[in-house]
């Protein structure tokens, strides 16, 4: 007869594993002898080895008891079923790995290449990263809610970035992120934006609510921008 430590050593598992298999109902737990110790026989070693082999092969513990009791034909069918489940899990994990790898692409994970090119253009031109993030988030909203509008909006934005007057206004808006809401320069900036807007090419409409959501997200970035929005609406 064997102690729990001996049976664990013979099967190549830990004492904790033996106790866990008892608790899970996979391995019969012998009654205590008068001495207070539990004694195991050779069958316990065999059972424990079979349990360990199945567990090491990736068989879920919930199905090990089924396989231990299965006839050969049922055993083969159950193993095939487990293999299919593991293959699906592998595909899922590979997809997670692909998505994790894409995170290294930064904005490219969320936005089409032509929009990322606009963000790269802003960075290369010297706009603040805060301004670029606001721009990025607005594009995320647009591409999510109105994807059909993206090509036209990209064309209009690139044309605007070619316009020296727009560049000056956009840079002023970037600077205004750090202004206070009562900065006197906001009134002139609003007037300049209105003057430029009267001459600019309009882009097509987006889905209802999209532009409002983009506008509210942008203005929330700065008290000065909130004040600027009030001046523009007036």
C-alpha positions in Angstrom: 0.0 0.0 0.0 1.2 3.5 -0.8 1.0 6.9 0.9 -0.3 9.9 -1.0 3.2 11.1 -1.4 4.4 7.8 -2.9 1.5 7.5 -5.4 2.1 11.1 -6.5 5.8 10.4 -7.0 5.1 7.2 -9.0 2.7 9.1 -11.3 4.9 12.2 -11.6 2.4 14.7 -10.2 2.3 16.9 -7.1 0.5 16.3 -3.9 -1.6 19.3 -4.8 -2.6 17.7 -8.1 -3.7 14.4 -6.4 -5.8 16.4 -3.9 -7.3 18.4 -6.8 -8.2 15.3 -8.7 -9.9 13.9 -5.6 -11.9 17.1 -5.2 -12.8 17.1 -8.9 -14.0 13.5 -8.6 -11.5 12.1 -11.1 -9.5 9.9 -8.6 -11.2 7.9 -5.9 -10.1 8.9 -2.4 -9.5 5.9 -0.1 -10.9 5.8 3.4 -8.5 6.7 6.2 -7.1 3.8 8.2 -7.2 3.7 12.0 -3.8 5.4 11.9 -5.5 8.4 10.2 -3.6 8.0 6.9 -5.0 7.2 3.5 -3.4 4.2 1.7 -3.4 3.8 -2.1 -3.1 0.7 -4.2 -1.5 0.1 -7.6 -4.8 0.9 -9.3 -4.5 4.5 -8.0 -1.2 4.8 -9.7 -2.6 3.6 -13.0 -5.6 5.9 -12.7 -3.5 8.8 -11.8 -1.1 8.2 -14.8 -4.1 8.1 -17.1 -5.5 11.3 -15.7 -2.2 13.0 -16.0 -1.7 11.8 -19.6 -5.1 13.1 -20.7 -4.6 16.4 -18.8 -1.2 17.0 -20.3 -2.6 16.3 -23.8 -5.0 19.3 -23.3 -8.1 17.4 -22.5 -10.4 19.6 -20.3 -10.7 18.2 -16.8 -14.5 18.2 -17.2 -14.1 15.6 -20.0 -11.4 13.4 -18.5 -13.9 11.3 -16.5 -15.9 10.7 -19.6 -12.8 9.4 -21.5 -11.6 7.3 -18.6 -14.9 5.4 -18.7 -15.4 5.4 -22.5 -15.3 2.3 -24.7 -12.7 2.5 -27.6 -15.1 3.8 -30.2 -16.6 6.4 -27.9 -13.1 7.3 -26.7 -11.9 7.9 -30.3 -15.0 10.1 -31.1 -14.5 12.1 -27.9 -10.9 12.7 -28.7 -11.7 13.8 -32.2 -14.3 16.2 -30.7 -11.7 17.6 -28.3 -9.2 18.0 -31.1 -11.7 20.1 -33.1 -12.3 22.3 -30.1 -8.6 22.8 -29.6 -8.1 23.6 -33.2 -10.8 26.3 -32.9 -9.1 27.6 -29.8 -5.8 27.7 -31.7 -7.4 29.7 -34.5 -8.9 32.1 -31.9 -5.5 32.6 -30.3 -3.8 33.1 -33.6 -6.4 35.8 -34.4 -5.6 37.4 -31.0 -1.9 37.4 -31.9 -2.6 39.0 -35.2 -4.6 41.7 -33.6 -2.0 42.3 -31.0 0.7 42.6 -33.7 -1.5 45.1 -35.5 -1.5 47.3 -32.4 2.1 48.1 -33.3 0.7 49.8 -36.4 -0.9 52.5 -34.2 -3.5 54.5 -36.0 -3.6 52.0 -38.9 -5.4 49.6 -36.6 -8.4 51.9 -36.5 -8.3 54.0 -39.7 -7.9 53.5 -43.5 -4.6 54.3 -45.0 -5.7 57.5 -46.7 -6.8 58.9 -43.3 -3.6 57.8 -41.6 -1.7 59.7 -44.4 -3.5 62.8 -43.3 -2.5 62.3 -39.7 1.1 61.7 -40.8 0.9 64.8 -42.8 -0.2 66.8 -39.8 2.6 65.4 -37.7 5.2 66.1 -40.4 3.9 69.7 -40.7 4.5 70.3 -37.0 1.0 70.2 -35.5 0.8 69.2 -31.8 0.2 65.6 -30.9 -2.9 66.8 -29.0 -4.3 68.3 -32.2 -3.5 65.1 -34.1 -5.3 63.0 -31.5 -8.4 65.2 -31.8 -8.2 64.8 -35.6 -7.7 61.1 -35.3 -10.7 60.6 -33.0 -12.9 62.6 -35.3 -12.0 60.4 -38.2 -12.7 57.3 -36.1 -16.2 58.6 -35.5 -16.7 59.4 -39.2 -15.3 56.1 -40.5 -17.5 54.2 -37.9 -20.8 56.0 -38.4 -20.4 57.3 -42.1 -17.9 55.1 -43.8 -19.3 56.0 -47.3 -18.4 59.6 -46.7 -14.7 59.0 -46.0 -13.3 59.3 -49.6 -14.9 62.6 -50.2 -13.9 64.0 -46.7 -10.4 62.8 -47.3 -10.2 64.7 -50.7 -11.6 67.9 -49.1 -9.3 67.7 -46.1 -6.2 67.2 -48.3 -7.3 70.1 -50.5 -7.7 72.3 -47.3 -4.3 71.3 -46.1 -2.9 72.6 -49.5 -4.5 76.0 -48.7 -2.1 78.4 -47.0 -5.0 80.2 -45.4 -6.4 77.0 -43.9 -3.0 76.0 -42.7 -2.7 79.3 -40.8 -6.2 79.0 -39.3 -5.6 75.3 -38.4 -2.3 76.2 -36.7 -4.1 79.0 -34.8 -6.7 76.4 -33.7 -3.9 74.2 -32.5 -2.5 77.0 -30.5 -5.9 77.9 -29.1 -6.1 74.6 -27.4 -4.0 76.1 -24.6 -5.8 79.4 -24.5 -8.3 80.4 -21.8 -12.0 80.7 -22.7 -11.8 84.5 -22.4 -8.8 85.0 -24.6 -9.5 88.0 -26.8 -7.8 86.3 -29.8 -10.8 83.9 -30.1 -13.1 86.5 -31.6 -10.6 87.3 -34.4 -10.0 83.5 -34.9 -13.8 82.9 -35.2 -14.1 85.8 -37.8 -11.2 84.4 -39.8 -12.7 80.9 -39.8 -16.1 82.3 -41.0 -14.4 84.2 -43.8 -12.5 81.1 -44.9 -15.6 78.9 -44.7 -17.4 81.1 -47.1 -14.8 80.3 -49.8 -14.1 76.6 -49.1 -15.3 73.6 -50.9 -18.1 71.8 -49.0 -17.8 68.1 -48.4 -20.8 65.8 -48.7 -23.1 65.1 -45.8 -22.5 62.3 -43.3 -25.0 60.1 -41.4 -27.4 62.1 -39.2 -25.7 62.9 -35.9 -22.2 62.1 -37.1 -21.0 65.7 -37.5 -22.6 66.7 -34.3 -20.8 63.9 -32.4 -17.5 64.8 -34.1 -18.0 68.5 -33.2 -18.9 67.9 -29.6 -16.0 65.6 -29.1 -13.6 68.1 -30.6 -14.9 71.1 -28.6 -14.7 69.1 -25.4 -11.0 69.1 -25.8 -10.5 72.7 -24.7 -12.5 75.5 -22.9 -11.2 77.9 -25.6 -12.6 75.7 -28.3 -15.9 75.6 -26.5 -15.9 79.4 -26.5 -14.9 79.4 -30.2 -17.8 77.2 -31.0 -20.2 79.7 -29.4 -18.6 82.5 -31.3 -18.9 80.6 -34.6 -22.6 79.8 -34.0 -23.3 83.4 -33.3 
